[in-house]
């Protein structure tokens, strides 16, 4: 039988195979159609000016002091103001322009989350102390995603009459004056509290996977304490820490919840994510190529961050000779001063980061929240979820969109992982692998913007139900499903790829040698052996589709009949007739969905799945 050279080169098989070709072409064509082409349409829009190719819109950004003002910043970091008849320290932030503000906020959040996440991870991985299991549970709580509402609670916490001043100023007298955190500083604090668990999970996995013999050898050579940590432990854990930190940087860059909640402060609006979002709200996205240029600036920054960490980690050798062997992690009782630091520094910090989720619960079951604590217990907010038609509808919408997206994600993940892992010599294999991974570095607001331009300008879609400018017929659900399937693909793809790597190719070959076709071998041998990875990836993707914010409050907000949950939560938080209590009730529903998913995943898979999908 004659070998087909093009099949061998492109797909890694000497003879054309329908299953293999489909495994390559389905994810390739899907990602090209709904990720690459929309991005290029936005790119073309950004570089078009008066009918010709031009960098006008980019130059208009970098020449405008509103967007780029590195030399003469406005604002202040902290200043004494009068609030409610008393002097307070007002933390605000400098205004360097939209672009530099976004970069500085992202860097600040990366630094703070890396410190918090690494410290908590090291404590949990290396020390055994009373209450450690309780602390482990508390560290899980910030992972519960409650878009917008947790930021509302953070904002209330740091008001002059908030709980932070109630504890540290009124009772402990640690502050000379009450503090009031607002503006860009408020955005940084809110994002830090929200995203530090990403670094924690990665750092914790890295610390417990370090071969203890390496540290023991360093100790035998005289290394102790911080020197041991700095020269051996930390460098070995660096890949995981850096991976978490760079994802935090990307998430910070695209975050909309914190800028929207803090938008009462003008400087909080001067972030790239908010500027792009406001173009949707004002209805000028299609007619404003400058926003397309700004979205591309954000995309370039995110991709540079993503590639930089891969390049940096690739420069150094982190492999351990005994990796894969059995060992007991180095766990010790903390010394007296270490125990004091854990009890009086780490635990209070942890409680502060946990309070936003607790505050969401309190807000959902209270009538109002003025001052330090919520008041008036009620079940009306939770009842509204099943009694108010508009609230019930958004829940059904999100369940429908997320379920449909998960089916697509599983198909994309399975085919792309199978193609890139089983046929590594194929020329398309690295392309498929990269395309399945890169969406993690693409901000959601960029995908929303690219879809807006794509579906409103490309002839097959212009004027259809996918066209956002066709307000009477636009169905946002279709666009949301496509966006969800792209955005959450890397989480499931990584899980399934890990499962395939553990199934040796000889098992599949043995089935085929016994007469099974490739499709039969895939469905009867491979899939049953990786079903736990499939299930874990599906659950993870479903949860994150339900809580998707950037796309949900932009494209999803165009037609109120088809709102997803996050669009309704945003409306309830900032709308003229909104209710933070009802938004909190929806937040509690999302937390219940996440907890249910975790429990089901743990029961079925008999193992712990990282809920952020990174470890």
Secondary structure, DSSP 4 states (H G I P E B T S, - for coil): ----HHHHHHHS-SS--HHHHHHHHHHHHHHIIIIIHHHHHHHHHHTEETTEE--HHHHHHHT-TTT--SSS-EEEEEEEEEETTEEEEEEEEEE--HHHHHHHHHHHHHHHHHHHHHHHHHHHHHEE-TTHHHHHHHHHHTTS--TTHHHHHHHHHTSTTSHHHIIIIIIS---SSEEEE-HHHHHHHHHHHHHHHHHHHHHHHHHHTS-HHHHHHHHHTT--HHHHIIIIIHHHHHHHHHHHHHHHHHHHHH--HHHHHTTTSGGGG-SHHHHHHHHHHHT-STT-HHHHHHHHHHHHHHHHHHHHHHHHHHHS----TTTTS------EEPPHHHHHHIIIIIHHHHHHHHHHHHHHHHHHTEEEE-SSSEEEE-SHHHHHHHHSHHHHHHHHHHHHHHHHHHHHHHHHHHHHHHHHHH-TTSTTHHHHHHHHHHGGGS-HHHHHHHHHHHHHHSTTTTTSTT-TT-TTT--HHHHHHHHHHHHTHHHHHHHHHHHHHTS-HHHHHHHHHTT--HHHHIIIIIHHHSHHHHHHHHHHHHHHHHT--TTTTTGGGS-GGG--HHHHHHHHHHSTT--HHHHHHHHHHHHHHHHHHHHHHHHHHSS---TTS--
